[in-house]
Amino acid sequence: MTYLLVLLALLGCMALLDARWKLFFWARPWAAAAVMAAGMAYFLAWDVRAIAEGIFLHRDSPLMTGIMLAPQLPLEEAFFLAFLCYQTMILFTGALALLRRRSAPARTTAPARTTAPAGTEDSA
């Protein structure tokens, strides 16, 4: 159960970053949902293939819930994959935003005043 709670906390942190800078779900929710679904489907298929090949094996742990989505596929794996996809997209969209910000022309401030304000000139 501890591992699932940690993953949920991490997902929450990613959501806070996303909300603050409007990077992924807060920028384009439908597109973000589609990307997350595609990423999750890809990595779940990868896991199922690796389980079938005997590459991935689940071992019991007191840190996990014990709930299995399929043989050798624990519930926590789905949340880990969600975190992996979300983190990747936050990093990617954040990097794009940073690059856009750095390549944008610098803002100019008002030009410095070169003459004295009216009524303060020396009259000789």
N, C-alpha and C positions, 0 to 999 in steps of 0.2 A: 504494500500500500504506500510505503514511503516513496518509492520510485515514481509512482503515478502522481502523487502530490507534488513532487519536485517538477515533474514534466508540466503539470498544470500551472504551477507558479511561473515557470519559464515561459510558457505560452502567454500568460498574463503580462509578463514583462515585455514580451515582443509586441503585444497588443497596445500597451502603453506607449512604446516607442512609435508604433505605427500611427496611433491617434495623435500624438504630439506633433509629428512632422508630416502627417498625411502621406505616407509612403506607399501603402499597398491596399489594404481593405478600405481605409478611409479615403483613398484617392479614387479608386475605381472598384467598388465592391463586387460587381458581377464578373468582371474580368479576373479579379483576384480569386474569387470562388472557383472559377473555371481552371485557373492555373493550379490552385491547391488540389482540386479534384484530380487533375491530370497527374500531378506529381505524386500524390498519394497512391493512385492506381498503378503508376509505373513502379514505385518502390514496393508496394505490396505484391505485385506480380513478381518482382525480383526476389522478394523474400520467399514466396511460395515455391518458386523454382529452386532456390537454394535449399529450402527444406526438403523438397523432393529429391534433390541430388545428395542429400546427407551432409551438406556444408554447414547449415545452420541447425543447431540443436538447442532446445530449451532445457535449462536446468532449474529445478525448484530453488526458490530463494525466499527468505522471510521478508525481504523488501518489496516483493511483488504481491499482487492480489490473488494470483492463482487462477484467474479467469482466462480461459483460452478461447480465441476467436476461431481457431482451427488447430488441428494437431501440430504441436511445436510452435504455435503462433500466439503469444500472450497478448492480452489487451494492451499492455504498456507499449508494445511495438507500434501499434497504430498511433498512439499519442506521440511517441518518439518521432515517427515519420512525419506527423503533422508539424511538430516543432522543427524538424530538419528543413522541411519545405518552407515554412513561414520564416525561419531565420535566414535562409538563403535569399528569399525574396526581399526581406527587409534590408539585408546587406546590399543586394543588387540595386534596388530602387534608391536606397540611401546614397550609394556611390554615384548613381546617375544624377541625383539631386545636387550632390556636392560638386561634381564636375560641371554641371550647368551653372551653378552659382559662381564657381571660380572662373569660368570662361565668359560670363556676362560682363559687359563693359562696366567699369567702375563708376559709381555715382559721383557726380561732381557737386561740390558744395557751392554756395554763393561766393562770387569772387570777393577777395579782400578789398576793403575800402581804401582807396588811394588818396582821397581828398578829405579834408577835414569837414565835419558836419557844418551845416549853414550856421552862420552867426559866431563861429569860433575862429575865423581867420584873423590874423594879425593885420592891422592896417597901419602902415607906416607913413 
